[in-house]
């Protein structure tokens, strides 16, 4: 009971500060059989705030970005506000994209656990952090070339972002069509298709999967992963994960994201924290339609680098976990 009360504080903060849920709004909760208890708490909080609360529970998807049942997709388009505590992400789906185009505000929590609502990662000033996120986002909006390296010299890849718009996810979804997956607050940008070249060492996390204990080197050419070092357990896992999709587009690099939550931590067993830890970077692989890429795939994977150095048009904007803009 005490834990549920503690969770309700964070859930209330999400509905009030992040979603700005209003009395009378059509509020949709999408959950699955693995996350029912979390979904029920959101429904209770929505009812307490006077929203017209609709609860939909689906069979768990099998991977991030797998499409949702048509009846759920239709409900999403009709909703004013949506919360989605689910096993896998609803973000990289056509259903989510159409809901956003229709004006729904959406907070999604793929891979969430009850501990996420009590470990402090949602106990932040989202509005203050949004200022940092928007400064970095503007650099991406104005930039043309991104290079990612590391102090040890093992990571070095670059790509073109000319004309691409950033996708800031501040946790603040007050305007129609906005989305965010707190505690993973970040900004991201999609590379021009086929432009990514170089080598990355993944030493943070593989999402879905978890914390990386044996760093994995990947080679990127023509905008896609062309080799994975399988000498360690994590490398073999990544290689098998990619192959499991049976989709050539799953190897495409479609996103660079920068985690900007000061209280998120890699290794707690919560995917949204793995890619949200402040000062980390993640390469999004696979489906990229929600980032402005034309690449469609049957799923989406995030590969986290712990201590990246990121430069845009030759100017360093992130180094040693410090934002330089």
C-alpha positions as CSV (number, residue, x, y, z in Angstrom):
1,X,0.0,0.0,0.0
2,X,2.8,2.4,0.9
3,X,4.5,1.7,-2.4
4,X,1.3,2.4,-4.4
5,X,0.9,5.7,-2.6
6,X,4.4,6.6,-3.5
7,X,3.7,5.6,-7.1
8,X,0.6,7.8,-7.2
9,X,2.7,10.9,-6.4
10,X,4.8,10.4,-9.6
11,X,1.8,9.4,-11.6
12,X,0.0,12.6,-10.5
13,X,3.1,14.6,-11.5
14,X,3.0,13.0,-14.9
15,X,-0.7,13.9,-15.4
16,X,-0.4,17.4,-14.0
17,X,3.0,18.7,-14.9
18,X,3.7,16.7,-18.1
19,X,0.3,16.0,-19.6
20,X,-1.7,18.9,-18.2
21,X,-4.8,16.7,-18.1
22,X,-8.0,18.7,-17.8
23,X,-11.4,17.9,-16.4
24,X,-13.7,16.5,-19.1
25,X,-10.9,15.5,-21.6
26,X,-11.0,12.1,-23.2
27,X,-8.2,10.3,-21.5
28,X,-7.1,7.0,-22.9
29,X,-4.9,4.5,-21.1
30,X,-3.3,1.8,-23.3
31,X,-1.7,-1.0,-21.3
32,X,-1.1,-4.8,-21.7
33,X,-1.4,-7.8,-19.4
34,X,2.1,-7.3,-18.2
35,X,1.5,-3.8,-17.0
36,X,-2.1,-3.8,-15.8
37,X,-1.4,-2.6,-12.3
38,X,0.4,0.5,-13.5
39,X,-2.3,1.1,-16.0
40,X,-5.0,0.9,-13.3
41,X,-3.2,3.5,-11.2
42,X,-3.2,5.9,-14.2
43,X,-6.9,5.3,-14.7
44,X,-7.6,6.0,-11.0
45,X,-5.6,9.3,-11.2
46,X,-7.4,10.3,-14.4
47,X,-10.8,9.7,-12.8
48,X,-9.7,11.7,-9.7
49,X,-9.0,14.7,-12.1
50,X,-12.4,14.5,-13.7
51,X,-11.3,13.3,-17.1
52,X,-13.4,11.0,-19.2
53,X,-11.1,8.0,-18.6
54,X,-11.0,5.0,-21.0
55,X,-9.0,1.9,-20.2
56,X,-7.8,-0.5,-22.9
57,X,-5.7,-3.6,-22.2
58,X,-4.2,-5.5,-25.1
59,X,-2.1,-8.6,-25.6
60,X,1.6,-7.6,-25.2
61,X,3.3,-6.8,-28.5
62,X,6.4,-8.8,-29.3
63,X,8.8,-5.9,-30.1
64,X,9.1,-2.1,-30.1
65,X,7.2,-0.6,-33.0
66,X,4.9,-3.5,-33.7
67,X,1.5,-2.1,-34.9
68,X,-1.5,-2.0,-32.6
69,X,-5.0,-3.5,-33.1
70,X,-7.1,-1.2,-35.3
71,X,-9.7,-0.6,-32.6
72,X,-6.9,0.8,-30.4
73,X,-5.5,2.9,-33.2
74,X,-9.0,4.4,-33.8
75,X,-9.4,5.2,-30.1
76,X,-6.0,6.9,-30.1
77,X,-7.0,9.2,-32.9
78,X,-10.2,10.2,-30.9
79,X,-8.4,10.9,-27.6
80,X,-7.3,14.2,-26.2
81,X,-4.6,12.7,-24.0
82,X,-3.0,9.2,-23.9
83,X,-0.8,7.4,-21.5
84,X,0.7,4.0,-22.6
85,X,2.4,1.9,-19.9
86,X,3.2,-1.1,-22.1
87,X,5.8,-3.9,-22.5
88,X,7.0,-2.6,-25.8
89,X,7.0,0.9,-27.3
90,X,3.9,2.2,-29.1
91,X,5.9,5.2,-30.3
92,X,7.3,3.8,-33.5
93,X,4.0,2.8,-35.0
94,X,1.7,4.2,-37.6
95,X,-1.1,4.3,-35.0
96,X,0.9,6.6,-32.8
97,X,1.8,8.8,-35.7
98,X,-1.8,9.2,-36.8
99,X,-2.9,9.9,-33.3
100,X,-0.3,12.7,-33.0
101,X,-1.5,14.1,-36.4
102,X,-5.0,14.2,-35.0
103,X,-3.8,16.2,-32.0
104,X,-3.6,13.7,-29.2
105,X,-1.0,14.3,-26.5
106,X,0.8,11.2,-25.6
107,X,3.1,10.0,-22.8
108,X,4.4,6.4,-23.3
109,X,6.3,4.1,-20.9
110,X,7.7,1.1,-22.7
111,X,9.3,-1.5,-20.4
112,X,8.1,0.4,-17.3
113,X,8.4,-1.2,-13.9
114,X,6.7,-0.1,-10.7
115,X,10.2,0.9,-9.3
116,X,10.4,3.6,-12.0
117,X,7.7,5.5,-10.3
118,X,9.6,5.5,-6.9
119,X,13.3,5.7,-7.8
120,X,13.5,9.4,-8.4
121,X,13.8,9.5,-12.1
122,X,10.4,11.1,-12.5
123,X,11.0,13.4,-9.6
124,X,12.6,16.2,-11.6
125,X,11.7,19.7,-12.8
126,X,10.6,18.8,-16.3
127,X,10.1,22.5,-17.3
128,X,13.7,23.4,-16.2
129,X,15.2,20.5,-18.1
130,X,13.2,21.4,-21.1
131,X,15.3,24.5,-21.5
132,X,18.4,22.4,-22.0
133,X,16.7,20.1,-24.4
134,X,15.5,22.9,-26.5
135,X,18.9,24.5,-26.7
136,X,20.4,21.3,-28.0
137,X,17.5,20.8,-30.3
138,X,18.1,24.2,-32.0
139,X,21.7,23.2,-32.7
140,X,20.4,20.1,-34.5
141,X,17.8,22.1,-36.4
142,X,20.4,24.6,-37.7
143,X,23.2,22.0,-38.3
144,X,24.3,20.0,-41.3
145,X,26.9,17.5,-40.1
146,X,27.2,15.5,-36.9
147,X,30.3,13.6,-35.7
148,X,30.3,11.3,-32.7
149,X,33.6,10.3,-31.1
150,X,34.8,9.2,-27.6
151,X,37.8,10.0,-25.4
152,X,39.3,6.5,-25.9
153,X,39.2,7.0,-29.7
154,X,37.2,3.8,-30.3
155,X,34.0,5.5,-31.4
156,X,34.1,7.7,-34.5
157,X,31.1,8.0,-36.9
158,X,29.4,10.8,-38.7
159,X,26.3,11.6,-40.7
160,X,24.4,14.3,-42.5
161,X,21.3,16.1,-41.0
162,X,20.9,18.9,-43.5
163,X,17.3,20.0,-43.5
164,X,16.3,17.6,-40.7
165,X,14.3,18.8,-37.7
166,X,15.1,17.7,-34.2
167,X,12.6,15.7,-32.1
168,X,12.7,17.1,-28.6
169,X,11.1,14.9,-26.0
170,X,10.9,17.1,-22.9
171,X,8.3,15.2,-20.9
172,X,6.1,18.3,-21.4
173,X,3.0,17.4,-23.6
174,X,0.8,20.4,-23.3
175,X,0.3,21.1,-27.0
176,X,-1.7,19.0,-29.4
177,X,0.3,16.3,-31.1
178,X,3.2,16.3,-28.6
179,X,4.8,13.1,-27.4
180,X,7.3,12.1,-24.7
181,X,8.6,9.0,-22.9
182,X,9.7,10.1,-19.4
183,X,12.0,9.4,-17.6
184,X,13.7,9.2,-21.0
185,X,13.8,13.0,-21.7
186,X,16.0,13.7,-24.7
187,X,16.4,15.3,-28.0
188,X,16.9,13.3,-31.2
189,X,17.5,13.8,-34.9
190,X,17.3,11.5,-37.9
191,X,20.3,11.2,-40.2
192,X,19.9,11.6,-44.0
193,X,19.3,8.1,-45.2
194,X,22.5,6.2,-46.3
195,X,24.8,8.9,-44.8
196,X,26.1,7.3,-41.6
197,X,29.7,6.1,-41.8
198,X,32.1,4.9,-39.2
199,X,32.5,2.8,-36.0
200,X,30.6,2.9,-32.7
201,X,31.4,1.1,-29.5
202,X,28.2,0.4,-27.6
203,X,29.1,0.3,-23.9
204,X,25.9,1.5,-22.2
205,X,22.8,-0.6,-23.0
206,X,20.9,-2.4,-25.7
207,X,17.2,-1.6,-25.8
208,X,15.5,-4.0,-25.7
209,X,17.9,-6.0,-23.6
210,X,19.6,-4.2,-20.8
211,X,22.9,-2.9,-19.6
212,X,26.0,-3.8,-21.7
213,X,28.7,-5.5,-19.7
214,X,31.0,-6.3,-22.6
215,X,31.3,-3.4,-25.0
216,X,30.2,-4.1,-28.6
217,X,31.8,-2.6,-31.7
218,X,29.6,-2.0,-34.7
219,X,30.6,-0.8,-38.1
220,X,28.3,1.5,-40.0
221,X,28.4,2.1,-43.8
222,X,25.9,3.6,-46.2
223,X,23.6,4.4,-43.3
224,X,23.4,0.9,-41.9
225,X,25.1,-1.6,-39.6
226,X,27.3,-3.8,-41.7
227,X,29.1,-5.7,-39.0
228,X,28.8,-6.5,-35.2
229,X,31.7,-7.8,-33.1
230,X,30.4,-11.0,-31.7
231,X,33.4,-11.8,-29.5
232,X,31.4,-11.1,-26.3
233,X,28.0,-12.1,-25.0
234,X,26.4,-8.7,-25.6
235,X,27.7,-8.6,-29.2
236,X,26.2,-12.1,-29.8
237,X,22.9,-10.9,-28.3
238,X,22.8,-7.8,-30.5
239,X,23.6,-9.8,-33.6
240,X,20.8,-12.4,-32.8
241,X,18.4,-9.6,-31.9
242,X,18.9,-7.9,-35.3
243,X,18.5,-11.1,-37.2
244,X,15.3,-12.0,-35.3
245,X,13.4,-9.3,-37.0
246,X,14.0,-10.8,-40.5
247,X,14.0,-7.3,-41.9
248,X,16.8,-5.7,-43.8
249,X,15.7,-2.2,-42.7
250,X,16.2,-3.1,-39.0
251,X,20.0,-2.5,-39.7
252,X,19.4,1.1,-40.7
253,X,20.6,4.0,-38.5
254,X,17.6,6.3,-38.1
255,X,18.2,8.3,-35.0
256,X,20.8,9.9,-32.8
257,X,19.4,10.7,-29.3
258,X,20.9,12.5,-26.4
259,X,19.7,11.5,-22.9
260,X,19.1,14.5,-20.6
261,X,17.5,13.2,-17.4
262,X,19.8,14.0,-14.5
263,X,18.2,11.3,-12.3
264,X,18.0,8.5,-14.8
265,X,20.5,5.6,-14.4
266,X,21.7,2.9,-16.7
267,X,21.4,-0.6,-15.2
268,X,18.3,-0.3,-13.1
269,X,16.5,-2.7,-15.4
270,X,14.3,0.1,-16.8
271,X,14.7,0.7,-20.5
272,X,13.6,4.4,-20.4
273,X,16.3,5.1,-17.9
274,X,19.0,3.3,-19.9
275,X,18.5,5.7,-22.8
276,X,17.6,8.7,-20.8
277,X,20.7,9.0,-18.5
278,X,22.1,12.6,-18.7
279,X,25.0,13.0,-21.2
280,X,24.6,9.6,-22.9
281,X,23.8,9.1,-26.6
282,X,21.9,6.4,-28.3
283,X,21.8,5.2,-31.9
284,X,18.2,4.4,-33.0
285,X,18.2,1.5,-35.4
286,X,15.3,0.3,-37.6
287,X,12.0,2.1,-37.9
288,X,12.5,5.8,-38.1
289,X,9.3,7.3,-39.4
290,X,8.6,9.1,-36.1
291,X,11.9,10.9,-36.3
292,X,11.4,12.2,-39.9
293,X,13.2,9.4,-41.6
294,X,11.7,7.5,-44.6
295,X,13.0,4.2,-43.2
296,X,10.3,1.8,-42.2
297,X,11.1,-1.4,-40.3
298,X,9.3,-4.0,-38.2
299,X,10.9,-2.7,-35.0
300,X,13.2,-0.2,-33.3
301,X,16.3,-0.8,-31.3
302,X,18.4,1.8,-29.3
303,X,22.1,1.3,-28.7
304,X,23.5,3.5,-25.8
305,X,27.0,5.0,-25.6
306,X,28.0,6.2,-22.1
307,X,30.5,9.0,-22.7
308,X,30.1,10.4,-26.2
309,X,31.7,13.5,-27.7
310,X,29.2,15.0,-30.1
311,X,30.0,17.8,-32.5
312,X,27.7,19.6,-34.9
313,X,29.4,21.3,-37.8
314,X,32.7,21.1,-36.0
315,X,31.4,22.6,-32.7
316,X,31.4,20.3,-29.6
317,X,28.0,20.3,-28.0
318,X,28.4,17.4,-25.6
319,X,31.5,16.1,-23.8
320,X,32.2,14.4,-20.5
321,X,28.5,14.5,-19.7
322,X,28.4,18.3,-20.0
323,X,26.2,20.1,-22.5
324,X,28.2,22.9,-24.1
325,X,25.3,25.0,-25.5
